[in-house]
Amino acid sequence: VQLQASGGGLVQVGGSLRLSCAASGLTGGRIVMGWFRQAPGKEREFVSVITWPGGSTLYGDSVKGRFTLSANSAKNTVYLQMNNLKPEDTAVYYCYVRTPWGALWGQGTLVTVSS
């Protein structure tokens, strides 16, 4: 399994960004896929995950109401729509996938929110 993340960048406070993460090599079963983030000097933090089949989502408290995670399970791709971004959202965002056979982290994509 490989993960390819994209969509990070620089945005102003209150702006929006969309991150994408595509997984290749998935072979079925229950999949949990989503994002964590790590800001400088801080521990890695849960952002959001989605499960398929089923489509249920979970969000970290700091992003509820601002971020939306969706998935195209046929393409094994998840999309994190981030709205109303704040300076504290600045971090490296890591894609994550858990399959029946193990878990994998992506390479990370930097999101910088400037005030």
C-alpha positions as CSV (number, residue, x, y, z in Angstrom):
1,V,0.0,0.0,0.0
2,Q,1.2,3.5,-0.8
3,L,-0.3,6.9,0.0
4,Q,0.0,10.0,-2.1
5,A,-1.0,13.2,-0.4
6,S,-1.5,16.6,-2.0
7,G,-3.1,20.0,-1.5
8,G,-1.1,21.7,1.2
9,G,0.1,25.3,0.9
10,L,-0.1,28.8,2.3
11,V,-3.4,30.4,3.0
12,Q,-4.6,33.4,5.0
13,V,-6.6,33.3,8.1
14,G,-10.2,32.5,7.3
15,G,-9.3,30.9,4.0
16,S,-9.8,27.4,2.7
17,L,-7.7,24.5,1.4
18,R,-8.5,21.0,0.3
19,L,-6.2,18.1,1.0
20,S,-6.3,14.9,-1.0
21,C,-4.8,11.5,-0.2
22,A,-4.9,8.5,-2.6
23,A,-4.1,5.0,-1.5
24,S,-2.9,2.5,-4.0
25,G,-2.7,-1.2,-3.4
26,L,-5.7,-1.6,-1.1
27,T,-7.3,-5.0,-1.5
28,G,-10.6,-4.7,0.3
29,G,-11.9,-5.1,3.8
30,R,-12.7,-2.5,6.3
31,I,-10.7,0.6,5.6
32,V,-10.1,3.6,8.0
33,M,-8.5,6.5,6.3
34,G,-7.9,10.1,7.1
35,W,-5.6,12.7,8.6
36,F,-3.5,13.6,11.6
37,R,-1.3,16.7,11.9
38,Q,1.7,17.8,13.8
39,A,2.6,21.4,14.6
40,P,6.2,22.4,15.4
41,G,7.1,21.4,18.9
42,K,3.8,19.5,19.4
43,E,2.7,15.9,19.4
44,R,0.8,14.5,16.5
45,E,-2.9,15.3,16.7
46,F,-5.9,13.5,15.4
47,V,-7.8,15.5,12.7
48,S,-10.4,13.2,11.1
49,V,-10.9,9.7,9.7
50,I,-13.6,8.0,7.6
51,T,-14.5,4.4,7.5
52,W,-15.7,2.3,4.5
53,P,-17.8,0.5,3.9
54,G,-20.2,2.6,5.8
55,G,-18.8,6.1,5.5
56,S,-18.8,7.1,9.1
57,T,-16.6,10.0,10.1
58,L,-14.9,11.2,13.2
59,Y,-13.4,14.6,13.9
60,G,-11.0,16.1,16.4
61,D,-12.6,18.7,18.6
62,S,-10.4,21.5,17.3
63,V,-11.6,21.0,13.7
64,K,-15.3,20.1,14.2
65,G,-17.6,22.4,12.2
66,R,-14.7,23.7,10.0
67,F,-13.2,20.6,8.4
68,T,-15.1,18.1,6.3
69,L,-13.7,14.7,5.3
70,S,-15.2,12.8,2.4
71,A,-14.1,9.8,0.4
72,N,-14.4,8.2,-3.0
73,S,-14.0,4.6,-2.0
74,A,-13.9,3.5,-5.6
75,K,-10.8,5.5,-6.0
76,N,-9.5,4.8,-2.5
77,T,-9.1,8.6,-2.0
78,V,-10.1,10.9,0.8
79,Y,-10.6,14.6,0.7
80,L,-10.2,17.0,3.6
81,Q,-12.0,20.3,3.0
82,M,-10.6,22.8,5.5
83,N,-12.6,26.0,5.9
84,N,-12.2,29.0,8.2
85,L,-8.6,28.2,8.7
86,K,-6.8,29.6,11.8
87,P,-3.1,30.1,12.6
88,E,-3.3,27.1,15.0
89,D,-4.1,24.9,12.0
90,T,-0.6,25.4,10.8
91,A,1.0,22.0,10.8
92,V,2.3,19.1,8.7
93,Y,-0.7,17.0,7.8
94,Y,-0.2,13.3,7.5
95,C,-2.5,11.0,5.6
96,Y,-3.2,7.7,7.4
97,V,-4.8,4.4,6.4
98,R,-5.6,1.3,8.4
99,T,-6.5,-1.9,6.6
100,P,-7.1,-5.4,8.0
101,W,-3.4,-6.0,7.4
102,G,-1.9,-3.0,9.0
103,A,-1.5,0.7,9.0
104,L,0.5,3.2,7.0
105,W,1.4,6.9,7.2
106,G,1.8,9.2,4.2
107,Q,4.7,11.6,3.7
108,G,3.0,14.7,5.0
109,T,2.0,17.9,3.4
110,L,2.6,21.3,5.0
111,V,-0.3,23.7,5.6
112,T,0.6,27.2,6.7
113,V,-2.1,29.7,7.8
114,S,-0.8,33.3,7.9
115,S,-2.4,36.0,10.0
